[in-house]
Amino acid sequence: MTFELLEAIIVKNKIPKNVRLVNDSENDLCTTDMNGIQYCEKRNEICFMESEYIHKPEHAENEEWKLLWSVRDE
């Protein structure tokens, strides 16, 4: 999914801009916060993660990732 598509879906469905993004992990029994954001310029990918588990995504662990934001930064 691209940001452009996500933004269009949010606008089309009149979702408030302060909507909270969560992850429905198959490994957990509940949703988890996506409170860490990483970016890989080479792959042009943003990866949302739980900030206490910041690591390179398995599919791109050999690429350079930049931590853009973490709830720890607040």
VORO-534212 format. One record per residue: x, y, z of N, C-alpha, C in turn; residue in three letters; residue number from 1. Coordinates in nm, 3 decimals, always signed. Layout:
# VORO-534212
atom n_u X&n_v Y&n_w Z&ca_u X&ca_v Y&ca_w Z&c_u X&c_v Y&c_w Z&aa ALA&i NUM .
...
***
This chain:
# VORO-534212
atom n_u +0.085&n_v -0.117&n_w +0.000&ca_u +0.000&ca_v +0.000&ca_w +0.000&c_u +0.089&c_v +0.124&c_w +0.000&aa MET&i 1 .
atom n_u +0.052&n_v +0.222&n_w -0.077&ca_u +0.125&ca_v +0.349&ca_w -0.078&c_u +0.056&c_v +0.448&c_w +0.016&aa THR&i 2 .
atom n_u +0.131&n_v +0.549&n_w +0.057&ca_u +0.073&ca_v +0.655&ca_w +0.140&c_u -0.039&c_v +0.724&c_w +0.064&aa PHE&i 3 .
atom n_u -0.019&n_v +0.742&n_w -0.066&ca_u -0.119&ca_v +0.807&ca_w -0.150&c_u -0.253&c_v +0.732&c_w -0.143&aa GLU&i 4 .
atom n_u -0.249&n_v +0.599&n_w -0.149&ca_u -0.370&ca_v +0.519&ca_w -0.141&c_u -0.432&c_v +0.529&c_w -0.002&aa LEU&i 5 .
atom n_u -0.350&n_v +0.518&n_w +0.102&ca_u -0.401&ca_v +0.529&ca_w +0.239&c_u -0.469&c_v +0.664&c_w +0.261&aa LEU&i 6 .
atom n_u -0.405&n_v +0.770&n_w +0.215&ca_u -0.462&ca_v +0.905&ca_w +0.229&c_u -0.595&c_v +0.915&c_w +0.155&aa GLU&i 7 .
atom n_u -0.604&n_v +0.860&n_w +0.035&ca_u -0.729&ca_v +0.864&ca_w -0.042&c_u -0.841&c_v +0.788&c_w +0.029&aa ALA&i 8 .
atom n_u -0.808&n_v +0.674&n_w +0.088&ca_u -0.908&ca_v +0.595&ca_w +0.161&c_u -0.957&c_v +0.673&c_w +0.283&aa ILE&i 9 .
atom n_u -0.865&n_v +0.737&n_w +0.354&ca_u -0.902&ca_v +0.815&ca_w +0.473&c_u -0.991&c_v +0.933&c_w +0.434&aa ILE&i 10 .
atom n_u -0.955&n_v +1.004&n_w +0.328&ca_u -1.035&ca_v +1.119&ca_w +0.283&c_u -1.172&c_v +1.073&c_w +0.235&aa VAL&i 11 .
atom n_u -1.176&n_v +0.971&n_w +0.152&ca_u -1.302&ca_v +0.920&ca_w +0.097&c_u -1.400&c_v +0.879&c_w +0.207&aa LYS&i 12 .
atom n_u -1.347&n_v +0.820&n_w +0.313&ca_u -1.433&ca_v +0.769&ca_w +0.420&c_u -1.448&c_v +0.867&c_w +0.536&aa ASN&i 13 .
atom n_u -1.396&n_v +0.989&n_w +0.517&ca_u -1.408&ca_v +1.097&ca_w +0.616&c_u -1.359&c_v +1.054&c_w +0.755&aa LYS&i 14 .
atom n_u -1.244&n_v +0.988&n_w +0.755&ca_u -1.181&ca_v +0.946&ca_w +0.880&c_u -1.107&c_v +1.067&c_w +0.938&aa ILE&i 15 .
atom n_u -1.122&n_v +1.093&n_w +1.068&ca_u -1.053&ca_v +1.208&ca_w +1.127&c_u -0.901&c_v +1.193&c_w +1.117&aa PRO&i 16 .
atom n_u -0.832&n_v +1.307&n_w +1.102&ca_u -0.686&ca_v +1.304&ca_w +1.088&c_u -0.615&c_v +1.255&c_w +1.214&aa LYS&i 17 .
atom n_u -0.682&n_v +1.259&n_w +1.327&ca_u -0.619&ca_v +1.213&ca_w +1.450&c_u -0.646&c_v +1.064&c_w +1.478&aa ASN&i 18 .
atom n_u -0.683&n_v +0.990&n_w +1.375&ca_u -0.708&ca_v +0.846&ca_w +1.388&c_u -0.580&c_v +0.777&c_w +1.437&aa VAL&i 19 .
atom n_u -0.597&n_v +0.682&n_w +1.524&ca_u -0.484&ca_v +0.608&ca_w +1.580&c_u -0.457&c_v +0.485&c_w +1.493&aa ARG&i 20 .
atom n_u -0.332&n_v +0.465&n_w +1.453&ca_u -0.294&ca_v +0.350&ca_w +1.372&c_u -0.245&c_v +0.239&c_w +1.463&aa LEU&i 21 .
atom n_u -0.305&n_v +0.122&n_w +1.449&ca_u -0.264&ca_v +0.005&ca_w +1.528&c_u -0.241&c_v -0.112&c_w +1.435&aa VAL&i 22 .
atom n_u -0.176&n_v -0.213&n_w +1.486&ca_u -0.144&ca_v -0.332&ca_w +1.409&c_u -0.218&c_v -0.452&c_w +1.468&aa ASN&i 23 .
atom n_u -0.285&n_v -0.529&n_w +1.385&ca_u -0.350&ca_v -0.651&ca_w +1.430&c_u -0.255&c_v -0.766&c_w +1.403&aa ASP&i 24 .
atom n_u -0.167&n_v -0.789&n_w +1.497&ca_u -0.063&ca_v -0.891&ca_w +1.481&c_u -0.120&c_v -1.030&c_w +1.501&aa SER&i 25 .
atom n_u -0.082&n_v -1.121&n_w +1.413&ca_u -0.127&ca_v -1.260&ca_w +1.427&c_u -0.065&c_v -1.327&c_w +1.549&aa GLU&i 26 .
atom n_u +0.045&n_v -1.273&n_w +1.598&ca_u +0.114&ca_v -1.333&ca_w +1.712&c_u +0.057&c_v -1.287&c_w +1.846&aa ASN&i 27 .
atom n_u -0.023&n_v -1.183&n_w +1.845&ca_u -0.078&ca_v -1.128&ca_w +1.968&c_u -0.228&c_v -1.152&c_w +1.973&aa ASP&i 28 .
atom n_u -0.282&n_v -1.144&n_w +2.090&ca_u -0.426&ca_v -1.161&ca_w +2.106&c_u -0.501&c_v -1.030&c_w +2.096&aa LEU&i 29 .
atom n_u -0.429&n_v -0.921&n_w +2.076&ca_u -0.492&ca_v -0.789&ca_w +2.066&c_u -0.414&c_v -0.704&c_w +1.967&aa CYS&i 30 .
atom n_u -0.460&n_v -0.581&n_w +1.949&ca_u -0.388&ca_v -0.490&ca_w +1.861&c_u -0.267&c_v -0.434&c_w +1.934&aa THR&i 31 .
atom n_u -0.168&n_v -0.393&n_w +1.857&ca_u -0.049&ca_v -0.331&ca_w +1.915&c_u -0.029&c_v -0.195&c_w +1.851&aa THR&i 32 .
atom n_u +0.031&n_v -0.104&n_w +1.928&ca_u +0.058&ca_v +0.030&ca_w +1.877&c_u +0.168&c_v +0.027&c_w +1.773&aa ASP&i 33 .
atom n_u +0.152&n_v +0.109&n_w +1.672&ca_u +0.258&ca_v +0.129&ca_w +1.574&c_u +0.323&c_v +0.261&c_w +1.614&aa MET&i 34 .
atom n_u +0.416&n_v +0.253&n_w +1.709&ca_u +0.471&ca_v +0.375&ca_w +1.767&c_u +0.621&c_v +0.391&c_w +1.740&aa ASN&i 35 .
atom n_u +0.663&n_v +0.334&n_w +1.630&ca_u +0.798&ca_v +0.355&ca_w +1.579&c_u +0.791&c_v +0.356&c_w +1.427&aa GLY&i 36 .
atom n_u +0.864&n_v +0.447&n_w +1.364&ca_u +0.860&ca_v +0.459&ca_w +1.218&c_u +1.002&c_v +0.460&c_w +1.164&aa ILE&i 37 .
atom n_u +1.029&n_v +0.372&n_w +1.068&ca_u +1.159&ca_v +0.365&ca_w +1.001&c_u +1.139&c_v +0.387&c_w +0.852&aa GLN&i 38 .
atom n_u +1.246&n_v +0.433&n_w +0.784&ca_u +1.239&ca_v +0.456&ca_w +0.640&c_u +1.365&c_v +0.404&c_w +0.573&aa TYR&i 39 .
atom n_u +1.347&n_v +0.336&n_w +0.460&ca_u +1.459&ca_v +0.288&ca_w +0.378&c_u +1.450&c_v +0.358&c_w +0.243&aa CYS&i 40 .
atom n_u +1.545&n_v +0.448&n_w +0.217&ca_u +1.544&ca_v +0.524&ca_w +0.093&c_u +1.561&c_v +0.433&c_w -0.029&aa GLU&i 41 .
atom n_u +1.652&n_v +0.338&n_w -0.021&ca_u +1.678&ca_v +0.249&ca_w -0.134&c_u +1.553&c_v +0.172&c_w -0.175&aa LYS&i 42 .
atom n_u +1.476&n_v +0.123&n_w -0.077&ca_u +1.355&ca_v +0.046&ca_w -0.104&c_u +1.231&c_v +0.135&c_w -0.118&aa ARG&i 43 .
atom n_u +1.243&n_v +0.262&n_w -0.078&ca_u +1.131&ca_v +0.355&ca_w -0.074&c_u +1.016&c_v +0.294&c_w +0.009&aa ASN&i 44 .
atom n_u +1.052&n_v +0.249&n_w +0.129&ca_u +0.955&ca_v +0.187&ca_w +0.219&c_u +0.957&c_v +0.255&c_w +0.356&aa GLU&i 45 .
atom n_u +0.839&n_v +0.270&n_w +0.412&ca_u +0.823&ca_v +0.310&ca_w +0.551&c_u +0.776&c_v +0.186&c_w +0.625&aa ILE&i 46 .
atom n_u +0.835&n_v +0.162&n_w +0.742&ca_u +0.798&ca_v +0.047&ca_w +0.823&c_u +0.752&c_v +0.096&c_w +0.960&aa CYS&i 47 .
atom n_u +0.629&n_v +0.062&n_w +0.996&ca_u +0.575&ca_v +0.096&ca_w +1.127&c_u +0.600&c_v -0.022&c_w +1.220&aa PHE&i 48 .
atom n_u +0.648&n_v +0.007&n_w +1.342&ca_u +0.680&ca_v -0.099&ca_w +1.436&c_u +0.647&c_v -0.055&c_w +1.578&aa MET&i 49 .
atom n_u +0.644&n_v -0.150&n_w +1.668&ca_u +0.635&ca_v -0.117&ca_w +1.810&c_u +0.772&c_v -0.065&c_w +1.852&aa GLU&i 50 .
atom n_u +0.776&n_v +0.050&n_w +1.916&ca_u +0.905&ca_v +0.115&ca_w +1.943&c_u +0.997&c_v +0.033&c_w +2.034&aa SER&i 51 .
atom n_u +0.941&n_v -0.050&n_w +2.120&ca_u +1.028&ca_v -0.129&ca_w +2.205&c_u +1.095&c_v -0.243&c_w +2.129&aa GLU&i 52 .
atom n_u +1.053&n_v -0.266&n_w +2.004&ca_u +1.111&ca_v -0.373&ca_w +1.923&c_u +1.166&c_v -0.319&c_w +1.791&aa TYR&i 53 .
atom n_u +1.226&n_v -0.202&n_w +1.793&ca_u +1.281&ca_v -0.144&ca_w +1.670&c_u +1.395&c_v -0.232&c_w +1.619&aa ILE&i 54 .
atom n_u +1.381&n_v -0.278&n_w +1.498&ca_u +1.483&ca_v -0.358&ca_w +1.431&c_u +1.459&c_v -0.347&c_w +1.281&aa HIS&i 55 .
atom n_u +1.554&n_v -0.388&n_w +1.203&ca_u +1.536&ca_v -0.386&ca_w +1.058&c_u +1.436&c_v -0.494&c_w +1.019&aa LYS&i 56 .
atom n_u +1.345&n_v -0.463&n_w +0.928&ca_u +1.250&ca_v -0.566&ca_w +0.882&c_u +1.324&c_v -0.685&c_w +0.822&aa PRO&i 57 .
atom n_u +1.276&n_v -0.804&n_w +0.850&ca_u +1.344&ca_v -0.926&ca_w +0.804&c_u +1.362&c_v -0.930&c_w +0.653&aa GLU&i 58 .
atom n_u +1.265&n_v -0.879&n_w +0.578&ca_u +1.275&ca_v -0.885&ca_w +0.432&c_u +1.380&c_v -0.790&c_w +0.377&aa HIS&i 59 .
atom n_u +1.431&n_v -0.698&n_w +0.461&ca_u +1.527&ca_v -0.599&ca_w +0.412&c_u +1.634&c_v -0.570&c_w +0.516&aa ALA&i 60 .
atom n_u +1.677&n_v -0.672&n_w +0.587&ca_u +1.772&ca_v -0.649&ca_w +0.696&c_u +1.910&c_v -0.607&c_w +0.648&aa GLU&i 61 .
atom n_u +1.941&n_v -0.629&n_w +0.521&ca_u +2.070&ca_v -0.587&ca_w +0.467&c_u +2.069&c_v -0.444&c_w +0.414&aa ASN&i 62 .
atom n_u +1.957&n_v -0.378&n_w +0.421&ca_u +1.944&ca_v -0.240&ca_w +0.372&c_u +1.963&c_v -0.141&c_w +0.486&aa GLU&i 63 .
atom n_u +1.991&n_v -0.017&n_w +0.452&ca_u +2.008&ca_v +0.088&ca_w +0.553&c_u +1.873&c_v +0.151&c_w +0.586&aa GLU&i 64 .
atom n_u +1.836&n_v +0.150&n_w +0.713&ca_u +1.710&ca_v +0.206&ca_w +0.760&c_u +1.738&c_v +0.323&c_w +0.853&aa TRP&i 65 .
atom n_u +1.654&n_v +0.425&n_w +0.844&ca_u +1.666&ca_v +0.542&ca_w +0.930&c_u +1.544&c_v +0.547&c_w +1.022&aa LYS&i 66 .
atom n_u +1.568&n_v +0.558&n_w +1.151&ca_u +1.459&ca_v +0.572&ca_w +1.246&c_u +1.408&c_v +0.716&c_w +1.236&aa LEU&i 67 .
atom n_u +1.283&n_v +0.733&n_w +1.192&ca_u +1.225&ca_v +0.866&ca_w +1.175&c_u +1.160&c_v +0.917&c_w +1.302&aa LEU&i 68 .
atom n_u +1.095&n_v +0.826&n_w +1.374&ca_u +1.023&ca_v +0.867&ca_w +1.495&c_u +0.999&c_v +0.745&c_w +1.582&aa TRP&i 69 .
atom n_u +1.002&n_v +0.770&n_w +1.711&ca_u +0.968&ca_v +0.667&ca_w +1.809&c_u +0.896&c_v +0.735&c_w +1.924&aa SER&i 70 .
atom n_u +0.802&n_v +0.666&n_w +1.985&ca_u +0.732&ca_v +0.723&ca_w +2.098&c_u +0.831&c_v +0.759&c_w +2.208&aa VAL&i 71 .
atom n_u +0.948&n_v +0.696&n_w +2.207&ca_u +1.053&ca_v +0.729&ca_w +2.303&c_u +1.104&c_v +0.869&c_w +2.283&aa ARG&i 72 .
atom n_u +1.086&n_v +0.926&n_w +2.161&ca_u +1.134&ca_v +1.062&ca_w +2.129&c_u +1.050&c_v +1.169&c_w +2.197&aa ASP&i 73 .
atom n_u +0.932&n_v +1.134&n_w +2.240&ca_u +0.842&ca_v +1.234&ca_w +2.298&c_u +0.876&c_v +1.264&c_w +2.441&aa GLU&i 74 .
***
